[in-house]
Amino acid sequence: MRQKAKSRIRLDPSDAKHDYHESPFYDMARMIGLYHQKLDAALKPIGIDAPRWRVLCILQKYQSATVTKISVEAVTKMSTMAKIVQRMTLQGLVVTRASAEDARSTEVRLTEKGLRMLEVSSKKVSIINRQVFSGVSDRDVDLITLISRKAYANLAP
């Protein structure tokens, strides 16, 4: 019980014993922030950044998706995602068209150039991902993935 109580203090910033540095959110925010810095540094020389790489990955999974679906999947504001897609269109990485099902929605698809960019960028991201999980067991990677998905499901609408 004592360990459980200490764990819950980590999660409760209103508790007088709460230490932000002991919070899992502190570590997650630092890890994700640094991860994105590394992604941006690796991807900038080839003309993209972490948000554009994320869009490439989402479109690889779905082949075609609306800007709304991409923004939900990427957990990004719709207006921000629309700007990202506009930049990617200008780069020739994606093409857009009005959705056949709902003309108010814009569908996005990868171009051949986008597919090539995904291939090149994935190799760069792979190097970073190996660095992130160097010395971490497959079991621990599976565990952090499971915990992250559970926490996300608890927050998701």
N, C-alpha and C positions, 0 to 999 in steps of 0.2 A: 504494500500500500504506500509505503514511503516513497518508492521510486515513481509510482504513478502520480502522486501528489507533486513531486518535483517536476515531472514532465508536464503536467498541466499548468504549473506556474510559468514555464517557458512560453506557453501559448496565451497567457492572460496578462496583457500590459497594464491592466488596472490593479494587479497584485503588487503590493509593496516590495516583494522579493523578486519581482520580474527583472531580468537582465536581458536587454535586447540582444546582446551578443550571444546569448544562449538560445535564442529563438531559432527554430528551423527556417523561418522566413528571412532572417538576416543572412543566413548561409545561402539559401536559395537565390535571393536577390543578388548577392555578390557573385555567385557562380554564373547565373544567367547574364548578368551585366558583363562580366569578363568574357564569357563565351561569345556574346555578340560583338564585343570589341575585337576579339581574335578573328571571328568570321568576317567582319567588315575589313579588317586589315588584309586578310587573305584574298578576299573577293574583289576589293577595290581595283587591283591591277587588271582585272579582266572585265571591269565595267559594271559590276553589280554590287549589291550590299545584302545584308542578312534578310531584310524584308522581301527583296526581289527573289532571293534564293528560295525562301519559304513558298512564294507563289509558284515558282517553277516546280517545286516538289508536290504541291497540292494539285497542280494541273497534270502532273505526270500520273498521279493517283486516279484522277477523275476524267482525264482527257479533255473534258469541257466542263466549265462551272461558271455560274453567275458570279458577279462581283460580290453579291451578298453572301453567297456560299463560301467564297474564298475568305471574306472578312470574318465570318463566323469561325471557320476552320483555323484561321491564323490568329484569332482573338485580337482583331484590329478594328478600329472604328471604320465604318463604311466610307466616310469621306476620305480618310487616309488611304484606304485600300483603292479607292477610285483614282487617287493621284498616283499611287504606285503602278497601277495597271496602265495609266496614261503614259508614264515614263517608259514602261516596258514596251508599249505599243510603238512609241517613237524610236526605241532601240531595235525594233523588229523582232522582239522576243515572243510577242503574243499578237494575236489578232482578236478583234472584238466584233460583235454583231448583236442586233436586237434578238432577244430570245424568241424562239418560235412559239413557245408556250405562253409567254407574257411579254409583250412588246415593251413594257416598262422596265424590264430587266435586261442587263447586258451580259451576254455570254462571252467567255474568254477561252481561247484555245492557244496551245503552244504552236509556234512556227518551227520549221526545221532549224532555224538559227537558235530558237529557244531550247530545242532538244539538245543541240550541240553545246549550248551554254550550260545546260543542266549536267551534261556529261563531264565537262571540264571542271565546273564548280564543285560537283560531288567529289571529285578526286581531292580537291583542296580541303573540303569540309571533312573528308574521311581522315585526313592527317590530324586535324584538330580533335575530332572525336576519339581517335586512338590516344591522343595525349590526355584528354579529359579522363578517360577510364583506364589509364595505365596503372597497373597494380591493383585494380579493382576486379574482384572475381565475377564470373558470369552470374553467379547466384546473387551477388550484391547489385549488379546491373538490373537483373530481373526484379529484385526487391524495390529498388528506387523507382523503377517504371511502374510497378504495381501501386506503390504508395502515391506517386504523382497522379496516377489515373484516378485513384480513390478520392484524393483531395480535390482534384479538378471536378469530379462528379458531384462532390458536396457543394461546390461553389456555382456550378453551372445551373442556369435557369431550368 
